C-alpha cells in the first residue's frame, strides 16, 4: 500500500472534498434532470444515475484513494473481516419498528407507497455501497484515530448531512428538512453507520444497514 505523507494526505483530502461536493451539486441541479429528459423510462434512467454515474463519482474514486492512503482499515480488511451478523440484528429490528410505527402514525395505516417500484429498488441497491464507501470507507477511515474518534464521527455526520443539501434544495424541501427535524435522522444514521463500521471493521455492515433503512423508507413513505 502506498502511504502518503501527512501534509500531502491532508492536501489531497481537502481537494477531494471540494471537487466531490462541487461535482455532485452540479449533478443534482443540472445533470439529473437532463438524464431524465433524455431517458424517459424511469428504470433505465435510474440505472444510469445510480448504477453508473454515482458509482463513477462516488465508489471508484473512494476505492482508489483508500488503496493509496494510510487508513485505519484497509480495503481488503473492510470486505473480508469476519463479523457476527447477529450482533447487529437489534439495529435492524430498531429500524423496522421505528419506521413502521412512524408510517402508521403518519398515514393512519401500513401500506406500500403507491410510487414504490423498480426504480426505487435500483436506488436501494446502490445507495449503501456508494455512500458508505465515501463517508465511512474513505473519509472517516482516513481521518479517525483513537484520540479523535468522536470528533471525526461528528464531523463525518455533518459532511454526510451536507451532501444531502443539493438534492433537498433542488426538490424544494431544504427548509422543511430542518423545521420538521428530518435532518436529525440523517445525522443519527451517520453516527450509527460510523460506529458499526469502526466496531465491525467491515463496511458491509453499514452498507446493509443503509440499504435496509432506505428500502423501508421507499416502501412505506
C-alpha positions in Angstrom: 0.0 0.0 0.0 1.3 3.4 -1.0 1.2 5.6 2.1 1.1 9.3 1.5 2.9 11.8 3.9 0.7 13.6 6.3 0.8 17.0 4.7 0.2 15.6 1.2 -2.6 13.4 2.6 -4.3 16.5 4.1 -4.0 18.5 0.9 -5.4 15.7 -1.2 -8.3 15.2 1.2 -9.2 18.9 1.1 -9.1 19.0 -2.7 -11.1 15.8 -2.9 -13.9 17.2 -0.6 -14.1 20.5 -2.7 -14.2 18.7 -6.0 -16.6 16.0 -4.8 -19.2 18.4 -3.4 -18.9 20.6 -6.4 -19.4 17.8 -8.9 -22.3 16.3 -7.0 -24.0 19.7 -6.7 -23.8 20.2 -10.4 -25.1 16.7 -11.0 -28.1 17.2 -8.7 -29.0 20.6 -10.1 -28.4 20.1 -13.8 -27.4 16.6 -14.9 -30.1 14.5 -13.3 -32.9 16.4 -15.0 -31.1 16.2 -18.3 -30.8 12.4 -18.0 -34.5 12.1 -17.1 -35.3 14.2 -20.2 -33.1 12.0 -22.5 -34.2 8.7 -20.9 -38.0 8.8 -20.2 -38.0 5.3 -18.9 -37.7 5.6 -15.1 -35.9 2.3 -14.6 -33.3 2.9 -17.3 -32.8 6.5 -16.1 -32.2 5.3 -12.6 -29.7 2.7 -13.8 -27.7 5.4 -15.5 -27.9 7.8 -12.5 -27.5 5.5 -9.6 -25.8 2.4 -11.1 -23.3 4.1 -13.5 -22.8 7.8 -12.7 -23.0 7.6 -8.9 -20.6 4.7 -8.8 -18.2 6.5 -11.1 -18.3 9.7 -9.0 -18.5 8.1 -5.5 -17.3 4.5 -5.4 -14.5 4.3 -7.9 -12.5 7.3 -6.5 -13.1 6.1 -3.0 -11.6 2.6 -3.8 -8.6 4.2 -5.4 -8.0 6.7 -2.6 -8.4 4.1 0.1 -5.8 1.9 -1.6 -3.3 4.9 -1.8 -3.7 6.3 1.7 -2.7 5.1 5.2 -6.1 4.2 6.6 -7.3 2.6 9.8 -9.0 -0.3 8.0 -7.5 -1.4 4.7 -9.6 -2.0 1.6 -9.1 -5.8 1.9 -9.9 -5.8 5.6 -13.2 -3.9 5.2 -14.6 -6.6 2.9 -13.1 -9.7 4.4 -13.1 -9.2 8.2 -15.4 -11.8 9.7 -18.4 -10.5 11.5 -21.0 -12.0 13.8 -24.0 -10.5 12.0 -26.4 -11.4 14.9 -24.7 -8.7 17.0 -26.3 -6.1 14.6 -29.7 -7.7 14.4 -31.1 -5.3 17.1 -30.3 -2.4 14.8 -32.4 -4.0 12.0 -35.2 -4.6 14.4 -34.9 -1.0 15.7 -35.1 0.4 12.2 -38.1 -1.8 11.4 -40.1 -0.8 14.5 -39.2 2.9 14.2 -40.1 3.2 10.6 -43.2 1.1 10.5 -44.7 2.8 13.6 -43.8 6.2 12.0 -45.5 5.2 8.8 -48.7 4.1 10.6 -48.7 7.4 12.7 -48.2 9.5 9.5 -50.6 7.7 7.2 -53.0 6.0 9.6 -52.2 2.6 8.1 -49.4 0.4 7.0 -49.4 0.2 3.2 -46.9 0.2 0.4 -46.2 3.5 -1.1 -48.0 4.0 -4.4 -44.9 5.0 -6.3 -42.7 2.2 -4.9 -41.3 0.3 -7.9 -38.2 -1.0 -9.7 -36.6 2.4 -10.0 -36.6 2.8 -6.2 -35.2 -0.7 -5.8 -32.3 0.3 -8.1 -31.6 3.3 -5.8 -31.6 1.0 -2.8 -29.2 -1.5 -4.4 -26.5 1.2 -5.0 -27.1 3.8 -2.3 -25.5 1.8 0.5 -22.3 0.9 -1.5 -21.7 4.4 -2.9 -22.4 6.4 0.2 -20.8 4.1 2.7 -17.6 3.7 0.7 -17.2 7.5 0.5 -18.2 8.5 4.0 -17.2 5.6 6.1 -14.8 3.6 4.0 -12.8 6.6 2.8 -13.5 9.9 4.7 -13.9 8.5 8.2 -11.4 5.7 7.7 -8.6 8.0 6.7 -9.0 10.6 9.4 -10.1 8.7 12.6 -7.7 7.9 15.4 -8.2 6.7 19.0 -7.6 10.2 20.2 -10.1 12.0 17.9 -12.7 9.3 17.4 -15.8 11.2 18.3 -14.6 14.4 16.7 -14.2 12.6 13.4 -17.5 10.8 13.7 -19.4 14.1 14.4 -17.6 15.9 11.5 -18.4 12.9 9.3 -22.0 13.2 10.2 -22.0 16.9 9.3 -20.4 16.2 6.0 -22.9 13.4 5.3 -25.7 15.8 6.1 -24.3 18.4 3.8 -24.2 16.1 0.8 -28.0 15.9 1.0 -28.3 19.7 0.7 -28.2 20.0 -3.1 -30.9 17.4 -3.5 -33.1 19.0 -0.8 -32.7 22.4 -2.3 -33.5 21.1 -5.8 -36.6 19.3 -4.6 -37.7 22.4 -2.5 -37.5 20.6 0.8 -34.4 22.2 2.3 -36.2 24.4 4.8 -38.8 21.7 5.8 -36.0 19.2 6.3 -34.8 21.4 9.2 -38.1 22.8 10.5 -39.5 19.3 10.5 -36.3 17.9 12.1 -35.9 15.4 9.3 -32.2 16.3 9.2 -31.8 14.7 12.7 -32.3 11.2 11.3 -29.5 11.8 8.7 -27.1 12.8 11.5 -28.1 9.9 13.8 -27.9 7.4 11.0 -24.4 8.6 10.0 -23.2 8.1 13.6 -24.7 4.6 13.7 -23.1 3.7 10.4 -19.8 5.1 11.6 -19.9 3.2 14.9 -20.8 -0.1 13.3 -18.1 0.3 10.7 -15.4 1.0 13.3 -16.6 -1.7 15.6 -17.0 -4.4 12.9 -14.1 -3.3 10.7 -16.3 -4.4 7.8 -18.0 -1.9 5.6 -20.7 -4.4 4.6 -22.4 -3.9 7.9 -23.1 -0.1 7.4 -23.8 -0.8 3.7 -26.5 -3.3 4.6 -28.0 -1.2 7.3 -28.1 1.8 5.0 -29.8 -0.2 2.3 -32.3 -1.6 4.7 -33.3 1.8 6.1 -33.7 3.3 2.6 -35.7 0.2 1.4 -38.2 0.7 4.3 -38.4 4.4 3.6 -39.2 3.8 -0.1 -41.7 1.1 0.7 -43.8 2.8 3.3 -43.3 6.6 3.0 
